[in-house]
Amino acid sequence: MPNAWCAGDLKLARFDFEKALSYANPLGLYSEELGVTGEQLGNFPQAFTHMGLISAADYLDRRLGASPAGSADLLESAPLL
């Protein structure tokens, strides 16, 4: 399954991004793995995780900012996690 932003689905891309943000612990760190119930397992390697999040945030910001009318609709309809 291609990722949502490569497929051009900004609504799903934003949902996936916000869902990824919800997996951070109270300090904003991400573990290597998540257990079945969402518990964080393993080490906390931050460089690759944060680079991916920064890249996704930058992409979404540029795409949502490119179309003010479209981004307003997207922001109102996309659920916040």
Phi and psi restraints in degrees (value plus and minus 20) as a CYANA .aco file:
   2 PRO   PHI     -89.2   -49.2
   2 PRO   PSI     133.2   173.2
   3 ASN   PHI     -90.2   -50.2
   3 ASN   PSI     137.0   177.0
   4 ALA   PHI     -81.7   -41.7
   4 ALA   PSI     -59.1   -19.1
   5 TRP   PHI     -94.0   -54.0
   5 TRP   PSI     -49.8    -9.8
   6 CYS   PHI     -88.5   -48.5
   6 CYS   PSI     -50.2   -10.2
   7 ALA   PHI    -103.7   -63.7
   7 ALA   PSI     -26.8    13.2
   8 GLY   PHI      65.7   105.7
   8 GLY   PSI      -8.7    31.3
   9 ASP   PHI    -114.2   -74.2
   9 ASP   PSI      68.2   108.2
  10 LEU   PHI     -86.6   -46.6
  10 LEU   PSI     -53.4   -13.4
  11 LYS   PHI     -83.3   -43.3
  11 LYS   PSI     -67.0   -27.0
  12 LEU   PHI     -88.9   -48.9
  12 LEU   PSI     -55.7   -15.7
  13 ALA   PHI     -82.3   -42.3
  13 ALA   PSI     -63.0   -23.0
  14 ARG   PHI     -86.2   -46.2
  14 ARG   PSI     -62.0   -22.0
  15 PHE   PHI     -79.4   -39.4
  15 PHE   PSI     -67.5   -27.5
  16 ASP   PHI     -81.8   -41.8
  16 ASP   PSI     -60.6   -20.6
  17 PHE   PHI     -82.8   -42.8
  17 PHE   PSI     -68.0   -28.0
  18 GLU   PHI     -86.6   -46.6
  18 GLU   PSI     -53.1   -13.1
  19 LYS   PHI     -85.8   -45.8
  19 LYS   PSI     -62.1   -22.1
  20 ALA   PHI     -80.5   -40.5
  20 ALA   PSI     -59.9   -19.9
  21 LEU   PHI     -82.4   -42.4
  21 LEU   PSI     -51.0   -11.0
  22 SER   PHI     -90.8   -50.8
  22 SER   PSI     -33.7     6.3
  23 TYR   PHI    -104.9   -64.9
  23 TYR   PSI     -23.9    16.1
  24 ALA   PHI     -90.9   -50.9
  24 ALA   PSI     128.7   168.7
  25 ASN   PHI    -100.0   -60.0
  25 ASN   PSI     158.7   198.7
  26 PRO   PHI     -77.7   -37.7
  26 PRO   PSI     -40.8    -0.8
  27 LEU   PHI    -112.1   -72.1
  27 LEU   PSI     -18.6    21.4
  28 GLY   PHI      61.9   101.9
  28 GLY   PSI      -1.1    38.9
  29 LEU   PHI    -119.6   -79.6
  29 LEU   PSI     134.9   174.9
  30 TYR   PHI    -142.1  -102.1
  30 TYR   PSI     115.4   155.4
  31 SER   PHI    -106.7   -66.7
  31 SER   PSI     150.2   190.2
  32 GLU   PHI     -85.9   -45.9
  32 GLU   PSI     -54.3   -14.3
  33 GLU   PHI    -160.0  -120.0
  33 GLU   PSI     140.5   180.5
  34 LEU   PHI    -138.1   -98.1
  34 LEU   PSI     118.2   158.2
  35 GLY   PHI     -96.6   -56.6
  35 GLY   PSI     156.8   196.8
  36 VAL   PHI     -80.9   -40.9
  36 VAL   PSI     -51.7   -11.7
  37 THR   PHI    -118.3   -78.3
  37 THR   PSI      -9.4    30.6
  38 GLY   PHI      74.1   114.1
  38 GLY   PSI     -18.2    21.8
  39 GLU   PHI     -90.4   -50.4
  39 GLU   PSI     127.3   167.3
  40 GLN   PHI    -105.4   -65.4
  40 GLN   PSI     111.7   151.7
  41 LEU   PHI    -143.2  -103.2
  41 LEU   PSI     128.6   168.6
  42 GLY   PHI      63.7   103.7
  42 GLY   PSI    -182.3  -142.3
  43 ASN   PHI     -99.3   -59.3
  43 ASN   PSI     156.8   196.8
  44 PHE   PHI    -141.1  -101.1
  44 PHE   PSI      52.5    92.5
  45 PRO   PHI     -97.9   -57.9
  45 PRO   PSI      91.1   131.1
  46 GLN   PHI    -111.9   -71.9
  46 GLN   PSI     -49.8    -9.8
  47 ALA   PHI     -78.5   -38.5
  47 ALA   PSI     -71.1   -31.1
  48 PHE   PHI     -89.1   -49.1
  48 PHE   PSI     -58.5   -18.5
  49 THR   PHI     -82.2   -42.2
  49 THR   PSI     -70.0   -30.0
  50 HIS   PHI     -88.7   -48.7
  50 HIS   PSI     -54.7   -14.7
  51 MET   PHI     -83.0   -43.0
  51 MET   PSI     -61.2   -21.2
  52 GLY   PHI     -84.3   -44.3
  52 GLY   PSI     -62.7   -22.7
  53 LEU   PHI     -86.3   -46.3
  53 LEU   PSI     -61.6   -21.6
  54 ILE   PHI     -84.2   -44.2
  54 ILE   PSI     -63.3   -23.3
  55 SER   PHI     -81.9   -41.9
  55 SER   PSI     -64.8   -24.8
  56 ALA   PHI     -85.1   -45.1
  56 ALA   PSI     -62.9   -22.9
  57 ALA   PHI     -82.1   -42.1
  57 ALA   PSI     -63.2   -23.2
  58 ASP   PHI     -82.9   -42.9
  58 ASP   PSI     -64.9   -24.9
  59 TYR   PHI     -81.2   -41.2
  59 TYR   PSI     -69.9   -29.9
  60 LEU   PHI     -82.4   -42.4
  60 LEU   PSI     -60.4   -20.4
  61 ASP   PHI     -81.1   -41.1
  61 ASP   PSI     -64.9   -24.9
  62 ARG   PHI     -86.4   -46.4
  62 ARG   PSI     -62.8   -22.8
  63 ARG   PHI     -89.7   -49.7
  63 ARG   PSI     -61.8   -21.8
  64 LEU   PHI     -91.2   -51.2
  64 LEU   PSI     -52.1   -12.1
  65 GLY   PHI     -95.8   -55.8
  65 GLY   PSI     -39.1     0.9
  66 ALA   PHI     -92.0   -52.0
  66 ALA   PSI     -45.4    -5.4
  67 SER   PHI    -151.8  -111.8
  67 SER   PSI      68.2   108.2
  68 PRO   PHI     -74.9   -34.9
  68 PRO   PSI     -61.9   -21.9
  69 ALA   PHI     -87.0   -47.0
  69 ALA   PSI     -64.2   -24.2
  70 GLY   PHI     -87.2   -47.2
  70 GLY   PSI     -56.7   -16.7
  71 SER   PHI     -90.1   -50.1
  71 SER   PSI     -53.0   -13.0
  72 ALA   PHI     -84.2   -44.2
  72 ALA   PSI     -63.8   -23.8
  73 ASP   PHI     -82.1   -42.1
  73 ASP   PSI     -62.7   -22.7
  74 LEU   PHI     -84.5   -44.5
  74 LEU   PSI     -64.5   -24.5
  75 LEU   PHI     -84.9   -44.9
  75 LEU   PSI     -55.1   -15.1
  76 GLU   PHI     -93.9   -53.9
  76 GLU   PSI     -51.9   -11.9
  77 SER   PHI    -114.3   -74.3
  77 SER   PSI     -39.9     0.1
  78 ALA   PHI     -99.8   -59.8
  78 ALA   PSI     111.7   151.7
  79 PRO   PHI     -93.0   -53.0
  79 PRO   PSI     123.7   163.7
  80 LEU   PHI    -116.4   -76.4
  80 LEU   PSI     114.2   154.2
